[in-house]
Amino acid sequence: MELRHLRYFVAVAEEGSFSVAAEKRLHTAQPSLSRQIHDLELELGVQLFVRGPRGIELTPSGRVFLDHARVALLQVEAAAEAARRAAQPAKSAFSIGFLTGYEMDWLPAVMNILRGKLPSTEITIRSEDSPDLAAALTRGKIDLAFMRP
């Protein structure tokens, strides 16, 4: 199974039509797309779509496979992004914790200060309750916490 099979399957499932998916999302010929989906069904040993005069519908197997295919494609995107980040010069990191519900009170001002003072630092933000922030600060999981006393 190839990634294109997953991309094609997700596009057809989301569009509800082979021809719409082929033309608008995948920019390929509809017969070629149909063949790719047929090959995928043969490889899986299950029917993914019910084809009818009013279009297509996912079978129960197709619905389950759709969820997993989406996750797999997201994982591939995440892996590619991680590889791109790893190829870049290392950035220092700074992690900030905010009391849940108060992010918007503090966040804009803090981010403006940090961007000005630490332009090449990767900043991560966590939103939690005070006890969790205190524990994360103690364990070194975050560098700074805004919380109740």
DSSP file (Angstrom, degrees, kcal/mol; ACC not computed):
  #  RESIDUE AA STRUCTURE BP1 BP2  ACC     N-H-->O    O-->H-N    N-H-->O    O-->H-N    TCO  KAPPA ALPHA  PHI   PSI    X-CA   Y-CA   Z-CA
    1    1 A M              0   0    0      0, 0.0     2,-0.3     0, 0.0    39,-0.0   0.000 360.0 360.0 360.0 136.1    0.0    0.0    0.0
    2    2 A E    >>  -     0   0    0      1,-0.1     4,-1.2     0, 0.0     3,-0.9  -0.750 360.0-112.4-112.1 159.0    1.3    3.4   -0.9
    3    3 A L  H 3> S+     0   0    0     -2,-0.3     4,-2.7     1,-0.3     5,-0.2   0.845 115.5  62.0 -58.5 -34.7    0.6    6.8    0.5
    4    4 A R  H 3> S+     0   0    0      1,-0.2     4,-3.0     2,-0.2    -1,-0.3   0.867  98.4  56.9 -62.1 -33.8   -1.2    7.9   -2.7
    5    5 A H  H <> S+     0   0    0     -3,-0.9     4,-2.5     2,-0.2    -1,-0.2   0.924 109.4  45.3 -61.1 -42.6   -3.7    5.1   -2.1
    6    6 A L  H  X S+     0   0    0     -4,-1.2     4,-2.7     2,-0.2     5,-0.2   0.928 114.0  48.6 -66.3 -44.1   -4.5    6.6    1.3
    7    7 A R  H  X S+     0   0    0     -4,-2.7     4,-2.3     1,-0.2    -2,-0.2   0.922 113.7  46.9 -61.9 -43.5   -4.7   10.1   -0.1
    8    8 A Y  H  X S+     0   0    0     -4,-3.0     4,-2.5    -5,-0.2     5,-0.2   0.929 112.6  49.5 -63.5 -45.3   -6.9    9.0   -3.0
    9    9 A F  H  X S+     0   0    0     -4,-2.5     4,-2.7    -5,-0.2    -2,-0.2   0.936 112.0  47.5 -60.5 -47.6   -9.2    7.1   -0.6
   10   10 A V  H  X S+     0   0    0     -4,-2.7     4,-2.7     1,-0.2     5,-0.2   0.911 111.7  51.3 -61.8 -42.5   -9.6   10.0    1.8
   11   11 A A  H  X S+     0   0    0     -4,-2.3     4,-2.3    -5,-0.2     6,-0.3   0.928 112.4  45.1 -62.0 -45.4  -10.3   12.4   -1.1
   12   12 A V  H  X>S+     0   0    0     -4,-2.5     4,-2.3     2,-0.2     5,-0.7   0.925 114.2  49.5 -64.4 -43.9  -13.0   10.2   -2.5
   13   13 A A  H  <5S+     0   0    0     -4,-2.7    -2,-0.2    -5,-0.2    -1,-0.2   0.911 114.7  44.0 -62.6 -42.6  -14.5    9.5    0.9
   14   14 A E  H  <5S+     0   0    0     -4,-2.7    -1,-0.2    -5,-0.2    -2,-0.2   0.849 118.7  42.4 -72.8 -34.1  -14.6   13.2    1.7
   15   15 A E  H  <5S-     0   0    0     -4,-2.3    -2,-0.2    -5,-0.2    -1,-0.2   0.751  95.4-140.6 -83.1 -24.4  -15.9   14.4   -1.7
   16   16 A G  T  <5S+     0   0    0     -4,-2.3    40,-1.0    -5,-0.2     2,-0.3   0.686  74.4  77.8  72.6  17.3  -18.4   11.5   -1.9
   17   17 A S     >< -     0   0    0     -5,-0.7     4,-1.9    -6,-0.3     5,-0.2  -0.954  67.0-148.3-160.3 134.0  -17.6   11.2   -5.6
   18   18 A F  H  > S+     0   0    0     -2,-0.3     4,-2.7     2,-0.2     5,-0.2   0.928 103.8  48.3 -66.8 -45.1  -14.9    9.7   -7.7
   19   19 A S  H  > S+     0   0    0      2,-0.2     4,-2.4     1,-0.2     5,-0.3   0.904 113.3  45.9 -67.4 -40.6  -15.2   12.4  -10.4
   20   20 A V  H  >>S+     0   0    0      2,-0.2     4,-2.7     1,-0.2     5,-0.8   0.931 115.1  47.4 -66.8 -44.6  -15.2   15.3   -8.0
   21   21 A A  I  X>S+     0   0    0     -4,-1.9     5,-2.5     1,-0.2     4,-1.0   0.916 114.3  47.8 -61.5 -43.0  -12.2   14.0   -6.1
   22   22 A A  I  <>S+     0   0    0     -4,-2.7     6,-2.3     3,-0.2     5,-0.6   0.931 121.1  34.4 -63.7 -46.5  -10.4   13.2   -9.3
   23   23 A E  I  <5S+     0   0    0     -4,-2.4    -2,-0.2     4,-0.2    -3,-0.2   0.947 128.7  27.7 -77.4 -50.4  -11.0   16.6  -10.9
   24   24 A K  I  <5S+     0   0    0     -4,-2.7    -3,-0.2    -5,-0.3    -2,-0.1   0.825 131.8  23.2 -89.8 -33.1  -11.0   19.1   -8.0
   25   25 A R  I  <<S+     0   0    0     -4,-1.0    -3,-0.2    -5,-0.8    -4,-0.1   0.824 131.4  27.7-103.6 -37.6   -8.7   17.5   -5.3
   26   26 A L  I   <S-     0   0    0     -5,-2.5    -4,-0.2    -6,-0.2    -3,-0.2   0.627  82.3-141.5-106.1 -15.1   -6.4   15.1   -7.0
   27   27 A H      < +     0   0    0     -5,-0.6     2,-0.3    -6,-0.4    -4,-0.2   0.931  61.4 116.8  51.3  52.0   -6.1   16.6  -10.5
   28   28 A T  S    S-     0   0    0     -6,-2.3     2,-0.2    -7,-0.1    -1,-0.2  -0.862  74.0 -81.2-137.3 171.3   -6.0   13.1  -12.1
   29   29 A A     >  -     0   0    0     -2,-0.3     4,-2.1     1,-0.1     3,-0.2  -0.563  34.2-130.0 -78.5 140.9   -8.3   11.2  -14.5
   30   30 A Q  H  > S+     0   0    0     -2,-0.2     4,-2.8     1,-0.2     5,-0.2   0.884 106.2  53.8 -59.9 -42.7  -11.3    9.5  -12.9
   31   31 A P  H  > S+     0   0    0      0, 0.0     4,-2.0     0, 0.0    -1,-0.2   0.894 109.1  49.6 -61.5 -36.9  -10.6    6.1  -14.5
   32   32 A S  H  > S+     0   0    0      2,-0.2     4,-2.1    -3,-0.2    -2,-0.2   0.912 111.4  48.9 -65.5 -42.3   -7.1    6.1  -13.0
   33   33 A L  H  X S+     0   0    0     -4,-2.1     4,-2.3     2,-0.2     5,-0.2   0.928 109.8  51.4 -62.8 -45.5   -8.5    7.1   -9.6
   34   34 A S  H  X S+     0   0    0     -4,-2.8     4,-2.4     1,-0.2    -1,-0.2   0.896 109.7  50.6 -58.2 -40.5  -11.1    4.3   -9.8
   35   35 A R  H  X S+     0   0    0     -4,-2.0     4,-2.6    -5,-0.2    -1,-0.2   0.898 108.9  50.9 -65.3 -41.2   -8.4    1.8  -10.6
   36   36 A Q  H  X S+     0   0    0     -4,-2.1     4,-2.1     2,-0.2    -2,-0.2   0.903 111.9  46.8 -63.9 -41.4   -6.3    2.9   -7.7
   37   37 A I  H  X S+     0   0    0     -4,-2.3     4,-2.6     2,-0.2    -2,-0.2   0.901 111.4  51.9 -67.9 -40.2   -9.2    2.5   -5.3
   38   38 A H  H  X S+     0   0    0     -4,-2.4     4,-2.4    -5,-0.2    -2,-0.2   0.921 109.4  49.8 -60.5 -44.2  -10.0   -0.9   -6.8
   39   39 A D  H  X S+     0   0    0     -4,-2.6     4,-2.5     2,-0.2    -1,-0.2   0.895 110.1  51.1 -61.4 -40.1   -6.4   -1.9   -6.2
   40   40 A L  H  X S+     0   0    0     -4,-2.1     4,-2.5     2,-0.2     5,-0.2   0.923 109.3  50.0 -63.0 -44.4   -6.6   -0.7   -2.6
   41   41 A E  H  X>S+     0   0    0     -4,-2.6     4,-2.1     1,-0.2     5,-1.1   0.900 111.1  49.7 -61.5 -40.6   -9.8   -2.7   -2.1
   42   42 A L  H  <5S+     0   0    0     -4,-2.4    -2,-0.2     2,-0.2    -1,-0.2   0.922 111.2  49.1 -63.3 -43.6   -8.1   -5.8   -3.5
   43   43 A E  H  <5S+     0   0    0     -4,-2.5    -2,-0.2     1,-0.2    -1,-0.2   0.897 116.7  41.5 -63.5 -40.3   -5.1   -5.4   -1.3
   44   44 A L  H  <5S-     0   0    0     -4,-2.5    -1,-0.2     2,-0.2    -2,-0.2   0.771 102.1-133.4 -77.5 -26.3   -7.2   -4.9    1.8
   45   45 A G  T  <5S+     0   0    0     -4,-2.1     2,-0.3     1,-0.3    -3,-0.2   0.711  72.3  94.2  78.2  20.6   -9.6   -7.7    0.8
   46   46 A V  S   <S-     0   0    0     -5,-1.1     2,-0.5    -6,-0.2    -1,-0.3  -0.964  78.4-112.8-139.5 156.5  -12.6   -5.6    1.6
   47   47 A Q        -     0   0    0     -2,-0.3    15,-0.4     1,-0.1    14,-0.3  -0.799  26.2-175.4 -88.2 129.1  -15.0   -3.3   -0.2
   48   48 A L        +     0   0    0     -2,-0.5    11,-2.3     1,-0.2     2,-0.3   0.744  65.1  35.2 -95.8 -28.4  -14.6    0.3    0.9
   49   49 A F  E     -A   58   0A   0      9,-0.3     2,-0.6    13,-0.1     9,-0.2  -0.938  63.7-141.7-128.8 148.3  -17.4    1.9   -1.1
   50   50 A V  E     -A   57   0A   0      7,-3.2     7,-1.7    -2,-0.3     2,-0.5  -0.963  26.3-151.8-103.8 120.6  -20.8    1.0   -2.2
   51   51 A R  E     +A   56   0A   0     -2,-0.6     5,-0.2     5,-0.2    -2,-0.0  -0.803  26.5 157.1 -97.7 130.5  -21.3    2.4   -5.7
   52   52 A G  E >   -A   55   0A   0      3,-2.8     3,-1.6    -2,-0.5    -2,-0.0  -0.834  57.4 -88.8-142.1 179.5  -24.8    3.3   -6.8
   53   53 A P  T 3  S+     0   0    0      0, 0.0     3,-0.1     0, 0.0    -2,-0.0   0.750 124.5  50.6 -65.7 -22.5  -26.7    5.5   -9.2
   54   54 A R  T 3  S-     0   0    0      1,-0.3     2,-0.3     0, 0.0    -3,-0.0   0.272 123.9 -90.4 -98.3  11.1  -26.7    8.4   -6.6
   55   55 A G  E <   -A   52   0A   0     -3,-1.6    -3,-2.8     2,-0.0     2,-0.3  -0.887  60.6 -43.6 119.8-151.5  -23.0    8.3   -6.0
   56   56 A I  E     -A   51   0A   0    -40,-1.0     2,-0.3    -2,-0.3    -5,-0.2  -0.843  37.8-167.7-122.9 157.3  -20.9    6.4   -3.4
   57   57 A E  E     -A   50   0A   0     -7,-1.7    -7,-3.2    -2,-0.3     2,-0.2  -0.986  30.3-108.2-138.2 149.3  -21.2    5.6    0.3
   58   58 A L  E     -A   49   0A   0     -2,-0.3    -9,-0.3    -9,-0.2   -10,-0.1  -0.543  29.1-135.3 -73.9 140.9  -18.6    4.2    2.6
   59   59 A T     >  -     0   0    0    -11,-2.3     4,-2.5    -2,-0.2     5,-0.2  -0.395  35.6 -96.8 -79.5 170.3  -19.1    0.6    3.8
   60   60 A P  H  > S+     0   0    0      0, 0.0     4,-1.9     0, 0.0     5,-0.2   0.910 131.2  50.0 -55.4 -40.6  -18.6   -0.1    7.5
   61   61 A S  H  > S+     0   0    0    -14,-0.3     4,-2.6     1,-0.2     5,-0.2   0.892 109.0  52.4 -63.1 -39.0  -15.1   -1.2    6.6
   62   62 A G  H  > S+     0   0    0    -15,-0.4     4,-2.4     2,-0.2    -1,-0.2   0.884 106.6  52.1 -64.5 -40.0  -14.6    2.0    4.7
   63   63 A R  H  X S+     0   0    0     -4,-2.5     4,-1.5     2,-0.2    -1,-0.2   0.921 112.9  44.6 -63.5 -43.4  -15.6    4.1    7.6
   64   64 A V  H  X S+     0   0    0     -4,-1.9     4,-1.6     1,-0.2    -2,-0.2   0.927 114.2  49.4 -65.3 -44.8  -13.2    2.4    9.9
   65   65 A F  H  X S+     0   0    0     -4,-2.6     4,-2.9     1,-0.2     5,-0.2   0.857 104.8  59.8 -64.0 -35.3  -10.4    2.6    7.3
   66   66 A L  H  X S+     0   0    0     -4,-2.4     4,-2.4     2,-0.2    -1,-0.2   0.922 104.0  49.6 -59.8 -45.5  -11.1    6.3    6.8
   67   67 A D  H  X S+     0   0    0     -4,-1.5     4,-1.9     1,-0.2    -1,-0.2   0.930 115.2  43.4 -59.4 -45.6  -10.3    7.1   10.4
   68   68 A H  H  X S+     0   0    0     -4,-1.6     4,-2.6     2,-0.2    -2,-0.2   0.873 111.4  53.9 -69.7 -37.2   -7.1    5.2   10.3
   69   69 A A  H  X S+     0   0    0     -4,-2.9     4,-2.4     2,-0.2    -1,-0.2   0.908 108.2  50.3 -63.9 -41.8   -6.1    6.6    6.9
   70   70 A R  H  X S+     0   0    0     -4,-2.4     4,-2.2    -5,-0.2    -1,-0.2   0.928 111.6  47.9 -61.5 -45.0   -6.5   10.1    8.1
   71   71 A V  H  X S+     0   0    0     -4,-1.9     4,-2.4     1,-0.2    -2,-0.2   0.922 111.0  51.3 -61.5 -44.3   -4.4    9.4   11.2
   72   72 A A  H  X S+     0   0    0     -4,-2.6     4,-2.1     1,-0.2    -1,-0.2   0.910 110.5  48.4 -60.7 -42.9   -1.7    7.8    9.0
   73   73 A L  H  X S+     0   0    0     -4,-2.4     4,-2.1     1,-0.2    -1,-0.2   0.876 110.9  50.8 -67.0 -36.9   -1.6   10.8    6.7
   74   74 A L  H  X S+     0   0    0     -4,-2.2     4,-2.5     2,-0.2    -1,-0.2   0.896 109.3  51.5 -65.2 -39.1   -1.3   13.1    9.7
   75   75 A Q  H  X S+     0   0    0     -4,-2.4     4,-2.6     2,-0.2    -2,-0.2   0.893 108.2  51.5 -64.2 -39.4    1.5   11.1   11.0
   76   76 A V  H  X S+     0   0    0     -4,-2.1     4,-2.3     2,-0.2    -1,-0.2   0.919 110.7  48.3 -63.6 -42.9    3.3   11.3    7.7
   77   77 A E  H  X S+     0   0    0     -4,-2.1     4,-2.4     2,-0.2    -2,-0.2   0.918 112.2  49.3 -61.9 -43.2    3.0   15.1    7.7
   78   78 A A  H  X S+     0   0    0     -4,-2.5     4,-2.5     1,-0.2    -2,-0.2   0.897 110.6  50.5 -63.9 -40.5    4.2   15.2   11.3
   79   79 A A  H  X S+     0   0    0     -4,-2.6     4,-2.2     2,-0.2    -1,-0.2   0.912 110.7  48.9 -64.3 -42.3    7.2   13.0   10.4
   80   80 A A  H  X S+     0   0    0     -4,-2.3     4,-2.2     2,-0.2    -2,-0.2   0.914 112.3  48.1 -63.9 -43.0    8.1   15.2    7.4
   81   81 A E  H  X S+     0   0    0     -4,-2.4     4,-2.5     2,-0.2    -2,-0.2   0.898 110.4  51.7 -65.0 -40.3    7.9   18.4    9.5
   82   82 A A  H  X S+     0   0    0     -4,-2.5     4,-2.3     2,-0.2    -1,-0.2   0.897 109.7  50.0 -63.0 -40.1   10.0   16.8   12.3
   83   83 A A  H  X S+     0   0    0     -4,-2.2     4,-1.3     2,-0.2    -2,-0.2   0.909 110.8  49.2 -64.9 -41.7   12.7   15.9    9.7
   84   84 A R  H  X S+     0   0    0     -4,-2.2     4,-0.5     1,-0.2     3,-0.3   0.913 112.2  48.3 -63.7 -42.1   12.6   19.5    8.3
   85   85 A R  H >< S+     0   0    0     -4,-2.5     3,-1.1     1,-0.2    -2,-0.2   0.893 107.8  55.1 -64.2 -39.3   13.0   20.9   11.8
   86   86 A A  H 3< S+     0   0    0     -4,-2.3    -1,-0.2     1,-0.3    -2,-0.2   0.789 103.1  56.6 -65.4 -26.9   15.8   18.5   12.6
   87   87 A A  H 3< S+     0   0    0     -4,-1.3    -1,-0.3    -3,-0.3    -2,-0.2   0.636  94.9  83.5 -79.2 -14.4   17.7   19.8    9.5
   88   88 A Q  S << S-     0   0    0     -3,-1.1     3,-0.1    -4,-0.5    -3,-0.0  -0.511  99.1 -83.3 -86.8 157.5   17.6   23.4   10.8
   89   89 A P        -     0   0    0      0, 0.0    -1,-0.1     0, 0.0    -2,-0.1  -0.287  59.9 -92.3 -57.5 144.1   20.1   24.8   13.3
   90   90 A A        -     0   0    0     -4,-0.1     2,-0.4    -3,-0.1    -4,-0.0  -0.312  41.1-152.4 -61.7 137.2   19.1   23.9   16.8
   91   91 A K        -     0   0    0     -3,-0.1    30,-0.2    30,-0.0     2,-0.1  -0.846  17.9-115.7-107.0 146.7   17.0   26.5   18.6
   92   92 A S  E     -b  121   0B   0     28,-0.6    30,-3.3    -2,-0.4     2,-0.4  -0.482  33.6-137.0 -74.5 156.4   16.9   27.1   22.3
   93   93 A A  E     -b  122   0B   0     28,-0.2     2,-0.4    -2,-0.1    30,-0.2  -0.891  20.1-175.3-120.8 148.0   13.6   26.3   23.9
   94   94 A F  E     -b  123   0B   0     28,-2.3    30,-2.3    -2,-0.4     2,-0.5  -0.975  10.7-158.9-142.1 125.2   11.6   28.1   26.6
   95   95 A S  E     -b  124   0B   0     -2,-0.4    48,-2.5    28,-0.2    49,-1.5  -0.907   6.1-168.4-114.4 131.5    8.4   26.7   28.0
   96   96 A I  E     -bc 125 144B   0     28,-2.8    30,-2.6    -2,-0.5     2,-0.4  -0.933   5.9-155.4-119.6 138.6    5.8   28.8   29.7
   97   97 A G  E     -bc 126 145B   0     47,-2.9    49,-2.9    -2,-0.4     2,-0.3  -0.941  10.0-169.5-114.5 136.9    2.8   27.6   31.8
   98   98 A F  E     -bc 127 146B   0     28,-3.0    30,-2.3    -2,-0.4     2,-0.3  -0.917  32.5-102.6-122.0 149.3   -0.4   29.6   32.3
   99   99 A L  E >   -b  128   0B   0     47,-0.9     3,-2.5    -2,-0.3     4,-0.3  -0.546  53.5 -98.5 -66.9 128.0   -3.3   29.1   34.6
  100  100 A T  T 3  S+     0   0    0     28,-2.2    -1,-0.1    -2,-0.3    30,-0.1  -0.228 109.5  21.7 -53.1 129.4   -6.1   27.6   32.6
  101  101 A G  T 3  S+     0   0    0     -3,-0.1    -1,-0.3     0, 0.0     3,-0.1   0.232 111.0  74.8  97.3 -12.4   -8.6   30.4   31.6
  102  102 A Y    X>  +     0   0    0     -3,-2.5     4,-1.4     1,-0.1     3,-0.9   0.284  58.2 106.3-113.8   8.7   -6.1   33.2   32.0
  103  103 A E  H 3> S+     0   0    0     -4,-0.3     4,-3.5     1,-0.3     3,-0.3   0.898  79.2  51.4 -55.7 -43.9   -4.0   32.7   28.9
  104  104 A M  H 34 S+     0   0    0      1,-0.2    -1,-0.3     2,-0.2    -2,-0.1   0.717 104.8  58.0 -72.6 -18.9   -5.4   35.7   27.0
  105  105 A D  H <4 S+     0   0    0     -3,-0.9    -1,-0.2     2,-0.1     4,-0.2   0.893 126.0  15.4 -72.6 -39.6   -4.8   38.0   30.0
  106  106 A W  H  X S+     0   0    0     -4,-1.4     4,-2.4    -3,-0.3     5,-0.3   0.771 108.5  78.1-103.9 -34.5   -1.0   37.3   30.0
  107  107 A L  H  X S+     0   0    0     -4,-3.5     4,-2.9    -5,-0.3     5,-0.3   0.861  91.1  49.3 -56.8 -50.3   -0.1   35.6   26.8
  108  108 A P  H  > S+     0   0    0      0, 0.0     4,-2.0     0, 0.0    -1,-0.2   0.926 115.9  43.5 -58.2 -44.8    0.0   38.6   24.3
  109  109 A A  H  > S+     0   0    0     -3,-0.2     4,-2.0    -4,-0.2    -2,-0.2   0.920 115.7  47.9 -66.3 -43.5    2.2   40.7   26.6
  110  110 A V  H  X S+     0   0    0     -4,-2.4     4,-2.8     1,-0.2     5,-0.2   0.918 111.4  50.2 -63.3 -44.1    4.5   37.8   27.5
  111  111 A M  H  X S+     0   0    0     -4,-2.9     4,-2.7    -5,-0.3     5,-0.2   0.888 108.8  52.3 -64.1 -38.9    4.9   36.8   23.8
  112  112 A N  H  X S+     0   0    0     -4,-2.0     4,-1.6    -5,-0.3    -1,-0.2   0.916 112.6  45.5 -62.1 -42.8    5.7   40.3   22.7
  113  113 A I  H  X S+     0   0    0     -4,-2.0     4,-2.4     2,-0.2     5,-0.3   0.948 115.1  46.3 -64.9 -49.0    8.5   40.5   25.4
  114  114 A L  H  X S+     0   0    0     -4,-2.8     4,-3.4     1,-0.2    -2,-0.2   0.890 110.2  52.4 -65.1 -39.9    9.9   37.1   24.6
  115  115 A R  H  < S+     0   0    0     -4,-2.7    -1,-0.2    -5,-0.2    -2,-0.2   0.882 113.2  46.0 -62.5 -36.8    9.9   37.7   20.9
  116  116 A G  H  < S+     0   0    0     -4,-1.6    -2,-0.2    -5,-0.2    -1,-0.2   0.894 123.0  33.2 -71.6 -40.1   11.8   40.9   21.4
  117  117 A K  H  < S+     0   0    0     -4,-2.4    -2,-0.2     1,-0.2    -3,-0.2   0.791 131.8  28.4 -87.5 -30.8   14.3   39.5   23.8
  118  118 A L    ><  +     0   0    0     -4,-3.4     3,-1.7    -5,-0.3    -1,-0.2  -0.528  65.3 160.7-131.0  64.7   14.7   35.9   22.5
  119  119 A P  T 3  S+     0   0    0      0, 0.0    -1,-0.1     0, 0.0    -4,-0.1   0.763  77.7  45.6 -64.0 -25.7   14.0   36.0   18.7
  120  120 A S  T 3  S+     0   0    0      2,-0.1   -28,-0.6   -27,-0.0     2,-0.4   0.195  90.9 105.4-102.8  18.4   15.6   32.7   17.9
  121  121 A T  E <   -b   92   0B   0     -3,-1.7     2,-0.6    -7,-0.2   -28,-0.2  -0.825  69.0-131.2-101.3 134.8   14.1   30.8   20.8
  122  122 A E  E     -b   93   0B   0    -30,-3.3   -28,-2.3    -2,-0.4     2,-0.5  -0.742  26.8-156.3 -82.7 121.7   11.3   28.3   20.3
  123  123 A I  E     -b   94   0B   0     -2,-0.6     2,-0.3   -30,-0.2   -28,-0.2  -0.870   9.9-170.3-106.7 128.9    8.6   29.1   22.8
  124  124 A T  E     -b   95   0B   0    -30,-2.3   -28,-2.8    -2,-0.5     2,-0.4  -0.897   7.4-153.2-116.1 150.1    6.0   26.5   24.0
  125  125 A I  E     -b   96   0B   0     -2,-0.3     2,-0.4   -30,-0.2   -28,-0.2  -0.965   7.9-170.3-127.5 136.8    3.0   27.2   26.0
  126  126 A R  E     -b   97   0B   0    -30,-2.6   -28,-3.0    -2,-0.4     2,-0.5  -0.969   8.5-156.2-124.8 142.8    1.0   25.0   28.4
  127  127 A S  E     +b   98   0B   0     -2,-0.4     2,-0.3   -30,-0.2   -28,-0.2  -0.972  35.9 132.6-120.4 116.7   -2.3   25.7   30.0
  128  128 A E  E     -b   99   0B   0    -30,-2.3   -28,-2.2    -2,-0.5     2,-0.1  -0.880  55.7 -77.6-150.2 177.5   -3.0   23.9   33.3
  129  129 A D     >  -     0   0    0     -2,-0.3     4,-2.4   -30,-0.2     3,-0.3  -0.450  52.1-101.7 -79.2 159.9   -4.3   24.3   36.9
  130  130 A S  H  > S+     0   0    0      1,-0.2     4,-2.8     2,-0.2     5,-0.2   0.879 119.4  51.4 -53.9 -46.8   -1.9   25.7   39.5
  131  131 A P  H  > S+     0   0    0      0, 0.0     4,-2.1     0, 0.0    -1,-0.2   0.906 112.8  46.6 -61.0 -38.1   -1.0   22.4   41.1
  132  132 A D  H  > S+     0   0    0     -3,-0.3     4,-2.4     2,-0.2    -2,-0.2   0.882 112.3  50.3 -69.2 -37.7    0.0   20.9   37.8
  133  133 A L  H  X S+     0   0    0     -4,-2.4     4,-2.5     2,-0.2     5,-0.2   0.920 110.3  50.1 -64.3 -43.3    1.9   24.0   36.8
  134  134 A A  H  X S+     0   0    0     -4,-2.8     4,-2.4     1,-0.2    -2,-0.2   0.914 111.9  47.8 -61.8 -42.7    3.8   23.9   40.1
  135  135 A A  H  X S+     0   0    0     -4,-2.1     4,-2.3    -5,-0.2     6,-0.2   0.911 112.1  49.1 -64.9 -42.5    4.7   20.2   39.6
  136  136 A A  H  <>S+     0   0    0     -4,-2.4     5,-2.5     2,-0.2     6,-1.1   0.878 112.2  49.1 -64.8 -37.7    5.8   20.9   36.0
  137  137 A L  H ><5S+     0   0    0     -4,-2.5     3,-0.8     4,-0.2    -2,-0.2   0.914 111.6  48.9 -66.6 -43.4    8.0   23.8   37.2
  138  138 A T  H 3<5S+     0   0    0     -4,-2.4    -2,-0.2     1,-0.2    -1,-0.2   0.886 112.4  47.9 -63.4 -40.1    9.5   21.6   39.9
  139  139 A R  T 3<5S-     0   0    0     -4,-2.3    -1,-0.2    -5,-0.2    -2,-0.2   0.485 115.5-114.2 -81.6  -2.6   10.3   18.8   37.5
  140  140 A G  T < 5S+     0   0    0     -3,-0.8    -3,-0.2    -4,-0.4    -4,-0.1   0.655  80.6 125.9  80.4  14.3   11.8   21.1   35.0
  141  141 A K  S   <S+     0   0    0     -5,-2.5     2,-0.3    -6,-0.2    -4,-0.2   0.774  77.1  29.0 -76.2 -26.4    9.1   20.5   32.4
  142  142 A I        -     0   0    0     -6,-1.1    -2,-0.2    -9,-0.1   -46,-0.2  -0.937  64.6-150.4-130.7 156.7    8.4   24.3   32.1
  143  143 A D  S    S+     0   0    0    -48,-2.5     2,-0.3    -2,-0.3   -47,-0.2   0.723  82.5  19.7 -96.2 -26.2   10.7   27.3   32.7
  144  144 A L  E     -c   96   0B   0    -49,-1.5   -47,-2.9     2,-0.0     2,-0.4  -0.998  63.8-166.2-148.0 140.2    8.2   29.9   33.8
  145  145 A A  E     -c   97   0B   0     -2,-0.3     2,-0.6   -49,-0.2   -47,-0.2  -0.996  12.4-157.9-134.2 135.0    4.7   29.6   35.3
  146  146 A F  E     +c   98   0B   0    -49,-2.9   -47,-0.9    -2,-0.4     2,-0.3  -0.949  44.6 134.6-105.6 111.4    1.9   32.1   35.9
  147  147 A M        -     0   0    0     -2,-0.6   -18,-0.1   -49,-0.1    -2,-0.1  -0.911  57.7 -80.6-150.3 172.4   -0.3   30.7   38.6
  148  148 A R              0   0    0     -2,-0.3     0, 0.0     1,-0.1     0, 0.0  -0.477 360.0 360.0 -75.6 150.9   -2.1   31.4   41.8
  149  149 A P              0   0    0      0, 0.0    -1,-0.1     0, 0.0     0, 0.0   0.524 360.0 360.0 -65.8 360.0   -0.1   31.4   45.0
